Amino acid sequence: MAVQIPAEIESRIDALADRTGESRDDLVREALLAYLEDMDDVAIAREHLIHPDNTLSLQEMKKNLGLDD
C-alpha cells in the first residue's frame, strides 16, 4: 500500500522520529493503529446511540465482569 503524505506531515513525522529514535515506519504504523482503534470506538458508540436497547447497565456490566458485590 502506498500513501501520499503532505510534506508538512512528513516533516513532523521526521522530527518526531529524530526525537524518539523510532523509525518513521513505526511511528506511522502506531499512529494508524491508534486512529483505527479510535474509529472502532466511535463506530461502536454510534451503534449504541442508534440502538440503545443493546446497552448494559452498570450493574449488568459489573456482573458480566465478575465485579458484582
HELIX and SHEET records of a PDB file:
HELIX    1   1 ALA A    7  THR A   20  1                                  14    
HELIX    2   2 ARG A   24  ILE A   50  1                                  27    
HELIX    3   3 PRO A   52  ASN A   54  5                                   3    
HELIX    4   4 LEU A   58  ASN A   64  1                                   7    
END                                                                             
